[in-house]
Amino acid sequence: MENYGKPEYWGRYLTRVEGASEGLTKDEISLLHKNGTKLMPIYNEFRRAIGESNGRVAAMNAAYHAKRLGIRKGTFIFANIEKFMEVDSAWIKGFVNYLYNSDYKPGFYHDPTEGGFKAAFCQAVSEELRVQTQAILWSAKEDPGVTNAKDAPQFNPLTVDCQSNTWAWQYGRDSEVCPIDTNLIDRRLFQQLH
């Protein structure tokens, strides 16, 4: 906190994935809340994002883990779509449609310049309006780099090439001082974090 200040929110993975992430715990959520920090849940327990049924299963698992951890209804859960992953529009539609009919809301953490997410998302939007109206995007394009809140840039994320709701932007990654990323989010999203 001495380098970057106290965070208003904290992005954390819902589950433990070997070699990628440690899972969130109820104790960690309690500690965050006691310190006035909201939670931005991320789900990454999948290696490919192909096929509608696989998208529904990923969303079902994400919702299960969110409920298990006591994450409140109406919170966005962000699927972590890495730039090296295979992804198609069917998976995106499956993820969105399952969460739309659940206690949680769909979001996607993605790279807007590399990988297949941009094309797959825009195809999904052209096939089903619900994807555009219900899903929130978290753009991971690290520019200008890690800063403290006082020196943060204006909210200006790179977006996909179609209508979307890009409400989060990771503008800095892997600080040399401590292992954090820096993000800006729209107030509409902030109000719906856990």
GROMACS elastic network, one bead per residue, 0.5 to 0.9 nm:
[ bonds ]
;  ai    aj funct       b0    kb
    1     4     6  0.54087   500
    1     6     6  0.53757   500
    1     7     6  0.79660   500
    2     5     6  0.57531   500
    2     6     6  0.82344   500
    3   148     6  0.72946   500
    3   177     6  0.76707   500
    3   178     6  0.83855   500
    4     7     6  0.80889   500
    4   147     6  0.69805   500
    4   149     6  0.69632   500
    5   148     6  0.66665   500
    5   149     6  0.73000   500
    6     9     6  0.89313   500
    6    35     6  0.88953   500
    6    37     6  0.82252   500
    7    10     6  0.67109   500
    7    36     6  0.87229   500
    7    37     6  0.63819   500
    7    38     6  0.85624   500
    7   149     6  0.87232   500
    8    36     6  0.71299   500
    8    38     6  0.62338   500
    8    39     6  0.88417   500
    8   190     6  0.88593   500
    9    32     6  0.84476   500
    9    36     6  0.84416   500
    9    39     6  0.54741   500
    9    40     6  0.66241   500
    9   190     6  0.79699   500
    9   193     6  0.80508   500
    9   194     6  0.89376   500
   10    32     6  0.80419   500
   10    37     6  0.67884   500
   10    38     6  0.62151   500
   10    39     6  0.50548   500
   10    40     6  0.57244   500
   10    41     6  0.83180   500
   11    38     6  0.87240   500
   11    39     6  0.60419   500
   11    41     6  0.58554   500
   11    42     6  0.67405   500
   12    15     6  0.89808   500
   12    21     6  0.87682   500
   12    22     6  0.87544   500
   12    23     6  0.78926   500
   12    24     6  0.65308   500
   12    39     6  0.70944   500
   12    40     6  0.62784   500
   12    41     6  0.53381   500
   12    42     6  0.57406   500
   12    43     6  0.85321   500
   13    16     6  0.74172   500
   13    17     6  0.88769   500
   13    21     6  0.66018   500
   13    22     6  0.70376   500
   13    23     6  0.57602   500
   13    24     6  0.60067   500
   13    40     6  0.86657   500
   13    41     6  0.59965   500
   13    43     6  0.56745   500
   13    44     6  0.69475   500
   14    21     6  0.89265   500
   14    22     6  0.83063   500
   14    23     6  0.53273   500
   14    24     6  0.51025   500
   14    25     6  0.80879   500
   14    41     6  0.62446   500
   14    42     6  0.59483   500
   14    43     6  0.56555   500
   14    44     6  0.78784   500
   14    45     6  0.87618   500
   14    62     6  0.74647   500
   14    65     6  0.64242   500
   14    66     6  0.68984   500
   14    69     6  0.82686   500
   15    21     6  0.73927   500
   15    22     6  0.65970   500
   15    24     6  0.61528   500
   15    25     6  0.87639   500
   15    42     6  0.87074   500
   15    43     6  0.70988   500
   15    44     6  0.75928   500
   15    45     6  0.70366   500
   15    62     6  0.87457   500
   15    65     6  0.73854   500
   16    19     6  0.88350   500
   16    20     6  0.77294   500
   16    21     6  0.53700   500
   16    24     6  0.75956   500
   16    44     6  0.88631   500
   16    45     6  0.79513   500
   17    20     6  0.53504   500
   17    21     6  0.51216   500
   17    22     6  0.64903   500
   17    23     6  0.73661   500
   17    44     6  0.75717   500
   17    45     6  0.63361   500
   18    21     6  0.66324   500
   18    22     6  0.78238   500
   19    22     6  0.85957   500
   20    44     6  0.87115   500
   21    44     6  0.84563   500
   24    27     6  0.84665   500
   24    28     6  0.66235   500
   24    29     6  0.74957   500
   24    41     6  0.88760   500
   24    69     6  0.80245   500
   25    28     6  0.52025   500
   25    29     6  0.64196   500
   25    30     6  0.86871   500
   25    69     6  0.68015   500
   26    29     6  0.50570   500
   26    30     6  0.61411   500
   26    31     6  0.86378   500
   26    68     6  0.88717   500
   26    69     6  0.56386   500
   26    70     6  0.74526   500
   27    30     6  0.50212   500
   27    31     6  0.61865   500
   27    32     6  0.86522   500
   28    31     6  0.50315   500
   28    32     6  0.61732   500
   28    33     6  0.86074   500
   29    32     6  0.51148   500
   29    33     6  0.61719   500
   29    34     6  0.85668   500
   29    37     6  0.89771   500
   29    38     6  0.85245   500
   29    39     6  0.73240   500
   29    69     6  0.82658   500
   29    70     6  0.89441   500
   29    71     6  0.88045   500
   29   194     6  0.89848   500
   30    33     6  0.51565   500
   30    34     6  0.60444   500
   30    35     6  0.86163   500
   31    34     6  0.51055   500
   31    35     6  0.63335   500
   31    36     6  0.87810   500
   31    37     6  0.85532   500
   32    35     6  0.52338   500
   32    36     6  0.63711   500
   32    38     6  0.66887   500
   32    39     6  0.74964   500
   33    37     6  0.52850   500
   33    38     6  0.63222   500
   33    39     6  0.81832   500
   33   194     6  0.87401   500
   34    37     6  0.75345   500
   35    38     6  0.89666   500
   37   194     6  0.89947   500
   38   190     6  0.81005   500
   38   193     6  0.60917   500
   38   194     6  0.54669   500
   39    71     6  0.87572   500
   39   193     6  0.58567   500
   40    75     6  0.82953   500
   40    76     6  0.75004   500
   40    77     6  0.73321   500
   40    78     6  0.79373   500
   40   190     6  0.87081   500
   40   193     6  0.57961   500
   40   194     6  0.67664   500
   41    66     6  0.78798   500
   41    71     6  0.86666   500
   41    75     6  0.82430   500
   41    76     6  0.71789   500
   41    77     6  0.52254   500
   41    78     6  0.62830   500
   41    79     6  0.89193   500
   41   193     6  0.82097   500
   41   194     6  0.81400   500
   42    62     6  0.83770   500
   42    76     6  0.88230   500
   42    77     6  0.56817   500
   42    79     6  0.58979   500
   42    80     6  0.64679   500
   42   107     6  0.87690   500
   42   108     6  0.87008   500
   42   109     6  0.80086   500
   43    46     6  0.84339   500
   43    58     6  0.82864   500
   43    59     6  0.85912   500
   43    61     6  0.86867   500
   43    62     6  0.59125   500
   43    65     6  0.89403   500
   43    77     6  0.68291   500
   43    78     6  0.59700   500
   43    80     6  0.60235   500
   44    47     6  0.80122   500
   44    58     6  0.87470   500
   44    62     6  0.86366   500
   44    78     6  0.85533   500
   44    79     6  0.61008   500
   44    80     6  0.52093   500
   44    81     6  0.77406   500
   45    58     6  0.76122   500
   45    61     6  0.85952   500
   45    62     6  0.84669   500
   45    79     6  0.89074   500
   45    80     6  0.87235   500
   46    49     6  0.73105   500
   46    58     6  0.71850   500
   46    80     6  0.88614   500
   47    81     6  0.89657   500
   47    82     6  0.89672   500
   47    85     6  0.67984   500
   47    86     6  0.82050   500
   48    54     6  0.88010   500
   48    81     6  0.85566   500
   48    85     6  0.56474   500
   48    86     6  0.52942   500
   48    87     6  0.64310   500
   49    52     6  0.88247   500
   49    54     6  0.71483   500
   49    55     6  0.66889   500
   49    58     6  0.88431   500
   49    81     6  0.76393   500
   49    85     6  0.70332   500
   49    86     6  0.58045   500
   49    88     6  0.64322   500
   49    89     6  0.88932   500
   49    90     6  0.86839   500
   49    91     6  0.55920   500
   49    92     6  0.75895   500
   50    53     6  0.85864   500
   50    54     6  0.65616   500
   50    55     6  0.72155   500
   50    86     6  0.66207   500
   50    87     6  0.52539   500
   50    88     6  0.53261   500
   50    89     6  0.79479   500
   50    90     6  0.68510   500
   50    91     6  0.51362   500
   50    92     6  0.83591   500
   51    54     6  0.53558   500
   51    55     6  0.63567   500
   51    56     6  0.88703   500
   51    87     6  0.84243   500
   51    88     6  0.68929   500
   51    89     6  0.79119   500
   51    90     6  0.51069   500
   51    92     6  0.83500   500
   51    93     6  0.89968   500
   51    94     6  0.77111   500
   52    55     6  0.50181   500
   52    56     6  0.62918   500
   52    57     6  0.86847   500
   52    88     6  0.87016   500
   52    89     6  0.80555   500
   52    92     6  0.72395   500
   52    93     6  0.64727   500
   52    95     6  0.75613   500
   53    56     6  0.50623   500
   53    57     6  0.62046   500
   53    58     6  0.86490   500
   53    90     6  0.82290   500
   53    91     6  0.71469   500
   53    94     6  0.62641   500
   53    95     6  0.86561   500
   54    57     6  0.50030   500
   54    58     6  0.61265   500
   54    59     6  0.85633   500
   54    90     6  0.88617   500
   54    91     6  0.62912   500
   54    94     6  0.72733   500
   54    95     6  0.81549   500
   55    58     6  0.51441   500
   55    59     6  0.62008   500
   55    60     6  0.85507   500
   55    90     6  0.74460   500
   55    92     6  0.62093   500
   55    93     6  0.71898   500
   55    96     6  0.80707   500
   55    97     6  0.89465   500
   55    98     6  0.81762   500
   56    59     6  0.50772   500
   56    60     6  0.60112   500
   56    61     6  0.85834   500
   56    91     6  0.74578   500
   56    92     6  0.87768   500
   56    93     6  0.82896   500
   56    96     6  0.79611   500
   56    97     6  0.74512   500
   56    98     6  0.54873   500
   56    99     6  0.81626   500
   57    61     6  0.61326   500
   57    62     6  0.84999   500
   57    94     6  0.81801   500
   57    95     6  0.77699   500
   57    98     6  0.84034   500
   58    61     6  0.51752   500
   58    62     6  0.60940   500
   58    63     6  0.86105   500
   58    79     6  0.84344   500
   58    94     6  0.86809   500
   58    95     6  0.67428   500
   59    63     6  0.60671   500
   59    64     6  0.84687   500
   59    77     6  0.87104   500
   59    79     6  0.82460   500
   59    94     6  0.77994   500
   59    95     6  0.50618   500
   59    96     6  0.77231   500
   59    97     6  0.87726   500
   59    98     6  0.61160   500
   59    99     6  0.61005   500
   59   106     6  0.82588   500
   60    63     6  0.51835   500
   60    64     6  0.61137   500
   60    65     6  0.87338   500
   60    95     6  0.82369   500
   60    98     6  0.68822   500
   60    99     6  0.74880   500
   60   102     6  0.85496   500
   61    65     6  0.62244   500
   61    66     6  0.85456   500
   62    65     6  0.53107   500
   62    66     6  0.61530   500
   62    67     6  0.86377   500
   62    77     6  0.72832   500
   62    78     6  0.89324   500
   62    79     6  0.83692   500
   62    99     6  0.89367   500
   63    66     6  0.50400   500
   63    67     6  0.61011   500
   63    68     6  0.84830   500
   63    77     6  0.79104   500
   63    99     6  0.74168   500
   63   102     6  0.75477   500
   63   103     6  0.75276   500
   63   104     6  0.66630   500
   64    67     6  0.52247   500
   64    68     6  0.60667   500
   64    69     6  0.86630   500
   65    69     6  0.61524   500
   65    70     6  0.86136   500
   65    71     6  0.86874   500
   66    69     6  0.52299   500
   66    70     6  0.63297   500
   66    71     6  0.51895   500
   66    72     6  0.80122   500
   66    77     6  0.81528   500
   66   104     6  0.84823   500
   67    70     6  0.50038   500
   67    71     6  0.56418   500
   67    72     6  0.74838   500
   67    73     6  0.82588   500
   67   103     6  0.86760   500
   68    71     6  0.76792   500
   70    73     6  0.89476   500
   71    74     6  0.89601   500
   71    75     6  0.72861   500
   71   194     6  0.61824   500
   72    75     6  0.61899   500
   72   103     6  0.82572   500
   72   104     6  0.82560   500
   72   193     6  0.86910   500
   72   194     6  0.61825   500
   73    76     6  0.88914   500
   73   102     6  0.87189   500
   73   104     6  0.56893   500
   73   105     6  0.86353   500
   73   194     6  0.87075   500
   74   102     6  0.88984   500
   74   103     6  0.58476   500
   74   105     6  0.60824   500
   74   192     6  0.67996   500
   74   193     6  0.83735   500
   74   194     6  0.87399   500
   75   103     6  0.79286   500
   75   104     6  0.53116   500
   75   105     6  0.59361   500
   75   106     6  0.86904   500
   75   189     6  0.89775   500
   75   192     6  0.55162   500
   75   193     6  0.54796   500
   75   194     6  0.61096   500
   76   104     6  0.58749   500
   76   106     6  0.55832   500
   76   107     6  0.60057   500
   76   135     6  0.88020   500
   76   136     6  0.80052   500
   76   189     6  0.80873   500
   76   192     6  0.70219   500
   76   193     6  0.67765   500
   76   194     6  0.85697   500
   77    99     6  0.86859   500
   77   104     6  0.68389   500
   77   105     6  0.61327   500
   77   106     6  0.55994   500
   77   107     6  0.56034   500
   77   108     6  0.79426   500
   78    81     6  0.89367   500
   78   105     6  0.86137   500
   78   106     6  0.63666   500
   78   109     6  0.57689   500
   78   136     6  0.82410   500
   78   137     6  0.81917   500
   78   138     6  0.79268   500
   79    95     6  0.84800   500
   79   106     6  0.77955   500
   79   107     6  0.61924   500
   79   109     6  0.59375   500
   79   110     6  0.84401   500
   80   107     6  0.88592   500
   80   108     6  0.61671   500
   80   110     6  0.65057   500
   81    84     6  0.83857   500
   81    85     6  0.66752   500
   81    86     6  0.87664   500
   81    87     6  0.78393   500
   81   108     6  0.68365   500
   81   109     6  0.59685   500
   81   110     6  0.52169   500
   81   111     6  0.78030   500
   81   117     6  0.71762   500
   82    85     6  0.54213   500
   82    86     6  0.87016   500
   82   109     6  0.80817   500
   82   110     6  0.63032   500
   82   111     6  0.71107   500
   82   115     6  0.76595   500
   82   117     6  0.84571   500
   83    86     6  0.83050   500
   83   110     6  0.71202   500
   83   111     6  0.59969   500
   83   112     6  0.87543   500
   83   113     6  0.86369   500
   83   114     6  0.56695   500
   83   116     6  0.69011   500
   83   117     6  0.73777   500
   84   114     6  0.82203   500
   84   115     6  0.58925   500
   84   116     6  0.80901   500
   85   115     6  0.71670   500
   85   116     6  0.75335   500
   85   117     6  0.85188   500
   86   115     6  0.80373   500
   86   116     6  0.67192   500
   86   117     6  0.82779   500
   87    90     6  0.85493   500
   87    91     6  0.69611   500
   87    92     6  0.79176   500
   87   115     6  0.86304   500
   87   116     6  0.60368   500
   87   117     6  0.61079   500
   87   120     6  0.65180   500
   87   121     6  0.88774   500
   88    91     6  0.56270   500
   88    92     6  0.67060   500
   88    93     6  0.89725   500
   88   116     6  0.76885   500
   88   117     6  0.74837   500
   88   119     6  0.82682   500
   88   121     6  0.76382   500
   88   123     6  0.84146   500
   88   124     6  0.81607   500
   89    92     6  0.50991   500
   89    93     6  0.61670   500
   89    94     6  0.85837   500
   89   117     6  0.86117   500
   89   119     6  0.82456   500
   89   121     6  0.58754   500
   89   122     6  0.78873   500
   89   123     6  0.58595   500
   89   125     6  0.83014   500
   89   127     6  0.84553   500
   90    93     6  0.51286   500
   90    94     6  0.61240   500
   90    95     6  0.86515   500
   90   120     6  0.82956   500
   90   124     6  0.69487   500
   91    94     6  0.50338   500
   91    95     6  0.61696   500
   91    96     6  0.86002   500
   91   120     6  0.88859   500
   91   124     6  0.88853   500
   92    95     6  0.51808   500
   92    96     6  0.61573   500
   92    97     6  0.85184   500
   92   108     6  0.88878   500
   92   120     6  0.76507   500
   92   121     6  0.67923   500
   92   124     6  0.67496   500
   92   131     6  0.78254   500
   93    96     6  0.51214   500
   93    97     6  0.58745   500
   93    98     6  0.84100   500
   93   121     6  0.87202   500
   93   124     6  0.62761   500
   93   125     6  0.85988   500
   93   127     6  0.88518   500
   93   128     6  0.75745   500
   93   130     6  0.84355   500
   93   131     6  0.65190   500
   94    97     6  0.52729   500
   94    98     6  0.60856   500
   94    99     6  0.85992   500
   95    98     6  0.54783   500
   95    99     6  0.63208   500
   95   100     6  0.85174   500
   95   106     6  0.70867   500
   96    99     6  0.53940   500
   96   100     6  0.59057   500
   96   101     6  0.87305   500
   96   105     6  0.77752   500
   96   106     6  0.54273   500
   96   107     6  0.79922   500
   96   130     6  0.77728   500
   96   131     6  0.62726   500
   96   134     6  0.74165   500
   96   135     6  0.66467   500
   97   100     6  0.50246   500
   97   101     6  0.64763   500
   97   102     6  0.88175   500
   97   106     6  0.84759   500
   97   130     6  0.78516   500
   97   131     6  0.80002   500
   98   101     6  0.54321   500
   98   102     6  0.64247   500
   98   106     6  0.86597   500
   99   103     6  0.70733   500
   99   104     6  0.55806   500
   99   105     6  0.54465   500
   99   106     6  0.57701   500
  100   103     6  0.78076   500
  100   104     6  0.70060   500
  100   105     6  0.59824   500
  100   106     6  0.70216   500
  100   130     6  0.87257   500
  100   134     6  0.74383   500
  100   135     6  0.89795   500
  101   104     6  0.80959   500
  101   105     6  0.87340   500
  102   105     6  0.76386   500
  105   134     6  0.74603   500
  105   135     6  0.73275   500
  105   136     6  0.84954   500
  106   131     6  0.88878   500
  106   134     6  0.68977   500
  106   135     6  0.50484   500
  106   136     6  0.65670   500
  106   137     6  0.89327   500
  107   134     6  0.84124   500
  107   135     6  0.51338   500
  107   137     6  0.56464   500
  107   138     6  0.73149   500
  108   135     6  0.73451   500
  108   136     6  0.64161   500
  108   138     6  0.59490   500
  108   139     6  0.83646   500
  109   136     6  0.87733   500
  109   137     6  0.61420   500
  109   139     6  0.62117   500
  109   140     6  0.68565   500
  109   168     6  0.85990   500
  110   115     6  0.89184   500
  110   117     6  0.68575   500
  110   118     6  0.83222   500
  110   137     6  0.74005   500
  110   138     6  0.62904   500
  110   139     6  0.55470   500
  110   140     6  0.56719   500
  110   141     6  0.85431   500
  111   114     6  0.58463   500
  111   115     6  0.71225   500
  111   116     6  0.89502   500
  111   117     6  0.73594   500
  111   118     6  0.79372   500
  111   138     6  0.85358   500
  111   139     6  0.59495   500
  111   141     6  0.61174   500
  111   158     6  0.88890   500
  112   115     6  0.79748   500
  112   116     6  0.89678   500
  112   117     6  0.73089   500
  112   118     6  0.59346   500
  112   139     6  0.62161   500
  112   140     6  0.69455   500
  112   141     6  0.68656   500
  112   158     6  0.63231   500
  112   159     6  0.59957   500
  112   160     6  0.58957   500
  113   116     6  0.88695   500
  113   117     6  0.88460   500
  113   118     6  0.74942   500
  113   141     6  0.77404   500
  113   158     6  0.81324   500
  113   159     6  0.86985   500
  113   160     6  0.82929   500
  114   117     6  0.80229   500
  114   118     6  0.82126   500
  115   118     6  0.75118   500
  115   119     6  0.87764   500
  116   119     6  0.57840   500
  116   120     6  0.62077   500
  116   121     6  0.85942   500
  117   120     6  0.50939   500
  117   121     6  0.58167   500
  117   122     6  0.84429   500
  117   160     6  0.87113   500
  118   121     6  0.53034   500
  118   122     6  0.62411   500
  118   123     6  0.86161   500
  118   159     6  0.84896   500
  118   160     6  0.54139   500
  118   161     6  0.71572   500
  118   162     6  0.87324   500
  119   122     6  0.52759   500
  119   123     6  0.61272   500
  119   124     6  0.86033   500
  119   160     6  0.80337   500
  119   161     6  0.80605   500
  120   123     6  0.51259   500
  120   124     6  0.61542   500
  120   125     6  0.86652   500
  121   124     6  0.50088   500
  121   125     6  0.61942   500
  121   126     6  0.87050   500
  121   131     6  0.81094   500
  121   132     6  0.87081   500
  121   160     6  0.79315   500
  121   162     6  0.84012   500
  122   126     6  0.62552   500
  122   127     6  0.86640   500
  122   132     6  0.85615   500
  122   160     6  0.73105   500
  122   161     6  0.68896   500
  122   162     6  0.56022   500
  122   163     6  0.78690   500
  122   164     6  0.86053   500
  123   126     6  0.50974   500
  123   127     6  0.62917   500
  123   128     6  0.86691   500
  123   162     6  0.89200   500
  124   127     6  0.50598   500
  124   128     6  0.59677   500
  124   129     6  0.81730   500
  124   131     6  0.65978   500
  124   132     6  0.82704   500
  125   128     6  0.52279   500
  125   129     6  0.55809   500
  125   130     6  0.74654   500
  125   131     6  0.53907   500
  125   132     6  0.53738   500
  125   133     6  0.88055   500
  125   162     6  0.76900   500
  125   163     6  0.77137   500
  125   164     6  0.83880   500
  126   129     6  0.68614   500
  126   131     6  0.88162   500
  126   132     6  0.86509   500
  126   162     6  0.87083   500
  127   131     6  0.86450   500
  128   131     6  0.59612   500
  128   132     6  0.77053   500
  129   132     6  0.54392   500
  129   133     6  0.63555   500
  129   134     6  0.85550   500
  130   133     6  0.50477   500
  130   134     6  0.55890   500
  130   135     6  0.77380   500
  131   134     6  0.55601   500
  131   135     6  0.55223   500
  131   136     6  0.89270   500
  131   164     6  0.84806   500
  132   135     6  0.59869   500
  132   136     6  0.82201   500
  132   162     6  0.86624   500
  132   163     6  0.63697   500
  132   164     6  0.53296   500
  132   165     6  0.71222   500
  133   136     6  0.83828   500
  133   163     6  0.87699   500
  133   164     6  0.74170   500
  133   165     6  0.75163   500
  134   165     6  0.82882   500
  135   164     6  0.77558   500
  135   165     6  0.69102   500
  135   166     6  0.88842   500
  136   164     6  0.73680   500
  136   165     6  0.51236   500
  136   166     6  0.58323   500
  136   167     6  0.62985   500
  136   168     6  0.80821   500
  136   189     6  0.84900   500
  137   159     6  0.83184   500
  137   164     6  0.73082   500
  137   165     6  0.59562   500
  137   167     6  0.60874   500
  137   168     6  0.64834   500
  137   169     6  0.85057   500
  138   157     6  0.86122   500
  138   165     6  0.88939   500
  138   166     6  0.59939   500
  138   167     6  0.62680   500
  138   169     6  0.54704   500
  138   170     6  0.72523   500
  138   185     6  0.83854   500
  139   142     6  0.88862   500
  139   157     6  0.61993   500
  139   158     6  0.64865   500
  139   159     6  0.67762   500
  139   160     6  0.88537   500
  139   166     6  0.68984   500
  139   167     6  0.82365   500
  139   168     6  0.60961   500
  139   170     6  0.61071   500
  139   171     6  0.84152   500
  140   157     6  0.81824   500
  140   158     6  0.83022   500
  140   168     6  0.84956   500
  140   169     6  0.59886   500
  140   171     6  0.68459   500
  140   172     6  0.85878   500
  140   173     6  0.88922   500
  140   183     6  0.88402   500
  141   144     6  0.89219   500
  141   157     6  0.73250   500
  141   158     6  0.68568   500
  141   169     6  0.73199   500
  141   170     6  0.61712   500
  141   171     6  0.59496   500
  141   172     6  0.79301   500
  141   173     6  0.89855   500
  142   145     6  0.57107   500
  142   146     6  0.81533   500
  142   169     6  0.84488   500
  142   170     6  0.60157   500
  142   173     6  0.61376   500
  142   181     6  0.89479   500
  142   182     6  0.88237   500
  143   146     6  0.83381   500
  143   157     6  0.89560   500
  143   170     6  0.82584   500
  143   172     6  0.62099   500
  143   173     6  0.88417   500
  144   147     6  0.85938   500
  144   152     6  0.89529   500
  144   153     6  0.76542   500
  144   171     6  0.61161   500
  144   172     6  0.66043   500
  145   170     6  0.89609   500
  145   171     6  0.57209   500
  145   173     6  0.65041   500
  145   174     6  0.89434   500
  145   175     6  0.83066   500
  145   181     6  0.87601   500
  145   182     6  0.79240   500
  146   152     6  0.82072   500
  146   171     6  0.68375   500
  146   173     6  0.60180   500
  146   174     6  0.76414   500
  146   175     6  0.60296   500
  146   180     6  0.82476   500
  146   181     6  0.65876   500
  146   182     6  0.56170   500
  146   183     6  0.86434   500
  147   150     6  0.79005   500
  147   151     6  0.58368   500
  147   152     6  0.57344   500
  147   153     6  0.85184   500
  147   171     6  0.88014   500
  147   172     6  0.71217   500
  147   175     6  0.86725   500
  147   182     6  0.68713   500
  148   151     6  0.55559   500
  148   152     6  0.62166   500
  148   182     6  0.79822   500
  149   152     6  0.51143   500
  149   153     6  0.87860   500
  149   182     6  0.86915   500
  150   153     6  0.88937   500
  152   155     6  0.85892   500
  152   171     6  0.86771   500
  152   182     6  0.86425   500
  152   183     6  0.87684   500
  152   184     6  0.81105   500
  153   156     6  0.78909   500
  153   171     6  0.82602   500
  153   184     6  0.86459   500
  154   184     6  0.86208   500
  155   168     6  0.85639   500
  155   169     6  0.74480   500
  155   184     6  0.65015   500
  155   185     6  0.76823   500
  155   186     6  0.81398   500
  156   169     6  0.76923   500
  157   166     6  0.74814   500
  157   167     6  0.85539   500
  157   168     6  0.75488   500
  157   169     6  0.53997   500
  157   170     6  0.80141   500
  157   171     6  0.77575   500
  157   184     6  0.89913   500
  158   166     6  0.85057   500
  158   169     6  0.81085   500
  159   162     6  0.82214   500
  159   164     6  0.77571   500
  159   165     6  0.87773   500
  159   166     6  0.65876   500
  160   163     6  0.77176   500
  160   164     6  0.72185   500
  160   166     6  0.85848   500
  161   164     6  0.85157   500
  165   168     6  0.89835   500
  166   169     6  0.77454   500
  166   185     6  0.88956   500
  166   186     6  0.85181   500
  167   184     6  0.83877   500
  167   185     6  0.55548   500
  167   187     6  0.83211   500
  167   188     6  0.78069   500
  167   189     6  0.65019   500
  168   183     6  0.70088   500
  168   184     6  0.58106   500
  168   186     6  0.63189   500
  168   189     6  0.78615   500
  169   172     6  0.89493   500
  169   182     6  0.84966   500
  169   183     6  0.53736   500
  169   184     6  0.52823   500
  169   185     6  0.62616   500
  169   186     6  0.89471   500
  170   173     6  0.72902   500
  170   181     6  0.69857   500
  170   182     6  0.58210   500
  170   184     6  0.65828   500
  170   185     6  0.87003   500
  171   181     6  0.78269   500
  171   182     6  0.60186   500
  171   183     6  0.56807   500
  171   184     6  0.74373   500
  172   175     6  0.75640   500
  172   180     6  0.84258   500
  172   181     6  0.53318   500
  172   183     6  0.68397   500
  173   179     6  0.82383   500
  173   180     6  0.65228   500
  173   182     6  0.63493   500
  173   183     6  0.88379   500
  174   177     6  0.85853   500
  174   178     6  0.74444   500
  174   179     6  0.52087   500
  174   180     6  0.53415   500
  174   181     6  0.55039   500
  174   182     6  0.86555   500
  175   178     6  0.54600   500
  175   179     6  0.54743   500
  175   180     6  0.56161   500
  175   181     6  0.66220   500
  175   182     6  0.86344   500
  176   179     6  0.69547   500
  176   180     6  0.86909   500
  177   180     6  0.85549   500
  185   188     6  0.82695   500
  185   189     6  0.66004   500
  185   190     6  0.66384   500
  186   189     6  0.54781   500
  186   190     6  0.64104   500
  186   191     6  0.89370   500
  187   191     6  0.61452   500
  187   192     6  0.87170   500
  188   191     6  0.54867   500
  188   192     6  0.68367   500
  189   192     6  0.51833   500
  189   193     6  0.64951   500
  190   193     6  0.53854   500
  190   194     6  0.87849   500
  191   194     6  0.84793   500
